[in-house]
């Protein structure tokens, strides 16, 4: 195998066949083409199946995985990463169907891999409409509140993108390249999360074994709006996604933060829920806004605490 194209690309898709076509084309157009393009189709109903069947007949390196049910991004990435371990390449790049890798994405990533030989995870710079979307790469910052120090994840500031690279503590699955040795060591993403915060939990596991280096000159054109909660390209907020964000964040806190921090987080969410219920009763016009949906928050807190995971049919 050519050592330069020692990588696969994993794409998770659902009902966005037009974006998927462009996404696959960007993979094929890489200056250093991938050994395999692995596509996990989350039971799409929009013609994706027929398109991928046609691709499979003419592209020998396309691996088509068709699922019987939509198991979300978390389940899709877990399934695809498990499949990638069957193939020889050492690396796999994780993207959704709306992430367009620029032609030199792997070429630029490879330069940083050669400079940081002990690092097993690399990410790229995410752009939306020509602007850096800092929400995809974050660091842990410590701050003093009263007599105690606290920590939280904060987006990496734009000025750090002017260098060749920087180290991150959290990287979304939008262009994250993971060495398969690391996958075998720490396991797969938690498919039970369905969507949202699966990449945060996986980044925590990665950071126990390796750094995450962002390759600033490896660019991704993300065909979505700048990250502002759970908004679609048309700016409409997806209320139901907030359930998974809150539920999975509580589960992460249970796993890594301990009882006291988890209890504090739940208290914050419950306070928010009570405020939402109050505001909803006062202002019926905003009753559809997620900020006023206290029931969703309470359900998410309950399910996170009692580990009621997977797809919730009420929020899908």
C-alpha positions in Angstrom: 0.0 0.0 0.0 1.2 3.5 -0.8 2.0 5.0 2.6 0.6 8.3 1.6 -3.0 7.0 1.1 -3.0 5.0 4.2 -6.5 6.1 5.2 -10.2 5.5 4.7 -13.0 8.1 4.8 -16.2 7.3 6.7 -19.4 9.1 5.7 -22.6 8.8 7.7 -25.7 9.9 5.7 -29.4 10.2 6.0 -31.8 11.6 3.4 -29.4 14.1 1.8 -28.5 12.4 -1.5 -27.6 15.6 -3.2 -25.1 16.5 -0.5 -23.8 12.9 -0.4 -23.0 13.0 -4.1 -20.8 16.1 -3.6 -19.3 14.7 -0.5 -18.2 11.5 -2.2 -16.9 13.5 -5.2 -14.7 15.6 -2.8 -13.3 12.3 -1.4 -12.5 11.0 -4.9 -10.9 14.3 -5.8 -8.4 14.3 -3.0 -4.8 14.9 -4.1 -4.0 11.7 -2.2 -7.1 9.6 -2.7 -8.4 7.4 0.2 -8.0 3.6 0.1 -11.7 3.2 0.9 -14.8 5.3 1.1 -17.1 3.8 3.7 -20.7 5.1 3.6 -23.2 4.2 6.3 -26.7 4.9 5.1 -29.1 5.4 8.1 -32.1 3.9 6.2 -32.6 6.8 3.9 -35.8 7.1 1.9 -34.8 9.7 -0.7 -33.0 7.8 -3.4 -29.8 7.4 -1.5 -30.0 3.6 -1.7 -30.2 3.6 -5.5 -27.4 6.1 -5.8 -25.1 4.1 -3.5 -26.0 0.8 -5.3 -24.9 2.5 -8.6 -21.7 3.8 -7.0 -20.9 0.3 -5.7 -21.1 -1.1 -9.2 -18.4 1.3 -10.6 -16.3 2.3 -7.6 -14.2 -0.7 -6.3 -13.2 1.2 -3.2 -16.7 2.2 -2.0 -18.0 0.2 0.9 -21.8 0.6 1.1 -23.4 -0.2 4.5 -27.2 0.1 4.4 -28.9 0.0 7.8 -32.5 -1.2 8.4 -33.3 1.7 10.8 -32.0 5.2 11.5 -29.7 4.7 14.5 -28.5 8.3 14.4 -25.1 9.8 13.8 -23.7 8.1 16.9 -24.9 4.7 15.8 -23.7 5.4 12.2 -20.2 6.3 13.2 -19.9 3.4 15.6 -21.1 1.0 12.9 -18.8 2.5 10.3 -15.7 2.6 12.5 -16.2 -1.0 13.4 -16.3 -1.9 9.7 -13.2 0.2 9.0 -11.2 -2.0 11.3 -11.5 -4.8 8.7 -9.3 -2.9 6.2 -5.6 -2.3 6.2 -5.3 1.5 6.2 -4.1 3.0 9.5 -6.4 6.0 9.6 -10.1 6.8 9.2 -11.5 10.3 8.7 -15.0 10.8 10.1 -17.5 13.1 8.4 -21.2 13.6 7.8 -22.6 14.0 4.3 -22.6 17.8 4.5 -18.8 18.0 5.2 -16.9 18.7 1.9 -13.2 17.9 2.3 -11.0 20.3 0.3 -8.7 18.6 -2.3 -5.6 18.7 -0.1 -7.3 17.7 3.1 -5.3 14.5 3.6 -2.2 15.9 2.1 -2.1 18.7 4.8 -3.2 16.3 7.5 -0.3 13.9 6.6 2.2 16.7 7.0 1.1 17.1 10.6 1.0 13.4 11.2 4.7 13.3 10.2 5.5 16.1 12.5 3.6 14.7 15.5 4.4 11.0 15.2 3.1 10.2 18.7 -0.3 11.7 18.1 -3.2 9.4 17.1 -6.0 11.9 16.3 -6.0 14.9 14.0 -8.7 17.3 12.9 -9.1 20.1 10.3 -10.5 23.6 10.2 -14.2 23.8 9.6 -15.5 26.7 7.4 -19.1 27.8 6.8 -19.7 30.2 4.0 -16.0 31.1 4.0 -15.8 31.8 7.7 -14.1 29.6 10.4 -16.7 27.8 12.6 -14.9 27.7 15.9 -17.6 25.6 17.5 -16.0 22.4 16.2 -12.7 22.5 18.1 -12.5 23.4 21.8 -10.2 23.4 24.8 -10.7 22.9 28.5 -10.3 26.2 30.3 -10.1 26.7 34.1 -11.6 29.7 35.8 -12.1 30.8 39.4 -15.5 31.2 40.8 -15.5 32.2 44.4 -12.8 30.1 46.2 -12.9 27.2 43.7 -11.6 26.6 40.3 -13.9 25.2 37.6 -13.4 24.0 34.1 -15.4 24.0 30.9 -15.0 23.5 27.2 -14.6 26.7 25.2 -14.2 27.1 21.4 -10.6 27.6 20.2 -10.2 31.3 19.3 -9.8 32.3 15.7 -6.3 33.7 16.1 -4.9 30.2 16.8 -6.0 29.1 13.3 -3.4 31.4 11.9 -0.6 29.0 12.9 0.1 25.6 11.3 -1.7 23.7 14.0 -2.9 23.7 17.6 -3.9 21.1 20.2 -7.5 20.7 21.1 -9.3 18.8 23.9 -12.5 18.2 21.9 -13.1 17.7 18.2 -16.4 17.0 16.6 -16.8 14.2 14.0 -16.5 16.8 11.3 -13.1 15.8 9.7 -11.6 14.0 12.7 -8.9 11.5 11.6 -8.4 8.7 14.1 -5.7 6.0 14.0 -7.2 2.6 14.1 -4.8 1.5 16.8 -6.4 4.0 19.0 -9.9 2.8 18.1 -8.9 -0.8 19.0 -7.6 0.6 22.3 -10.4 2.8 23.5 -13.3 1.2 21.6 -16.1 2.7 19.5 -18.3 5.8 20.0 -21.4 5.2 22.1 -24.1 4.3 19.7 -26.7 4.6 22.5 -26.3 8.4 22.4 -28.1 8.5 19.0 -27.0 12.0 18.2 -25.1 14.9 19.9 -22.2 14.8 22.4 -21.1 11.3 21.2 -18.0 13.1 19.8 -17.4 14.9 23.1 -17.5 11.7 25.0 -15.2 10.1 22.4 -12.8 13.0 22.6 -12.5 12.5 26.4 -11.5 8.9 25.8 -9.0 10.0 23.1 -7.4 12.5 25.4 -6.6 9.8 27.9 -4.4 8.2 25.3 -3.3 10.9 22.8 -3.5 14.5 21.9 -5.8 15.9 19.2 -3.9 18.1 16.8 -5.9 20.5 14.5 -4.3 20.9 11.1 -5.2 24.4 10.3 -4.4 24.2 6.6 -6.7 21.1 6.1 -10.0 22.8 5.3 -13.6 21.5 5.4 -16.5 23.3 3.7 -19.4 22.5 6.1 -22.7 23.0 4.2 -24.7 24.2 7.2 -25.3 27.3 9.2 -22.7 28.5 11.8 -23.1 26.4 14.9 -25.8 28.1 17.0 -27.5 25.4 18.9 -29.3 22.9 16.7 -30.2 24.9 13.7 -30.6 23.7 10.2 -29.4 25.5 7.0 -32.6 27.5 6.9 -32.2 28.7 10.4 -35.0 26.6 11.9 -34.3 25.3 15.3 -34.8 21.6 15.8 -36.4 21.4 19.2 -36.1 17.6 19.6 -32.3 17.6 19.3 -32.0 19.5 22.6 -33.3 16.4 24.4 -30.2 14.4 23.3 -27.8 17.2 24.0 -29.0 17.5 27.6 -29.5 13.8 28.2 -26.1 12.8 26.8 -24.3 15.6 28.6 -25.6 14.3 31.9 -24.5 10.8 31.0 -21.0 12.2 30.3 -21.0 13.9 33.6 -21.9 10.7 35.4 -19.1 8.9 33.6 -16.3 11.4 34.2 -17.3 14.2 36.6 -18.6 12.4 39.7 -21.7 12.7 41.8 -21.4 16.3 43.0 -20.8 17.8 39.6 -23.6 15.7 38.0 -26.0 16.8 40.7 -25.1 20.4 40.2 -25.6 20.0 36.4 -29.0 18.5 36.9 -30.0 21.3 39.3 -29.0 23.9 36.7 -31.1 22.1 34.0 -34.1 21.6 36.4 -34.0 25.3 37.3 -34.0 26.1 33.6 -36.9 23.8 33.1 -39.0 25.5 35.8 -38.2 28.9 34.3 -39.3 27.6 30.9 -42.6 26.3 32.2 -43.2 29.6 34.0 -42.4 31.7 30.9 -44.5 29.4 28.7 -47.5 30.0 30.8 -46.9 33.8 30.7 -46.3 34.0 27.0 -48.3 31.6 24.9 -46.9 33.1 21.7 -43.5 31.5 22.4 -44.8 28.2 23.5 -43.2 26.4 20.6 -39.7 27.7 21.3 -37.3 25.1 22.9 -36.4 27.6 25.6 -39.9 27.3 26.9 -40.2 23.5 26.6 -39.6 22.6 30.2 -41.0 19.1 29.8 -38.3 18.2 27.3 -35.6 19.3 29.7 -37.1 17.4 32.6 -37.4 14.2 30.4 -33.8 14.6 29.3 -32.5 15.0 32.9 -34.5 12.0 34.0 -33.3 9.8 31.2 -29.7 10.9 31.6 -29.7 10.1 35.3 -31.4 6.7 34.9 -29.4 5.8 31.8 -32.4 5.6 29.5 -30.5 5.9 26.3 -30.9 5.1 22.6 -33.5 6.7 20.3 -36.4 8.2 22.1 -39.4 8.0 19.7 -40.9 11.1 21.4 -37.9 13.2 20.2 -37.0 12.0 16.7 
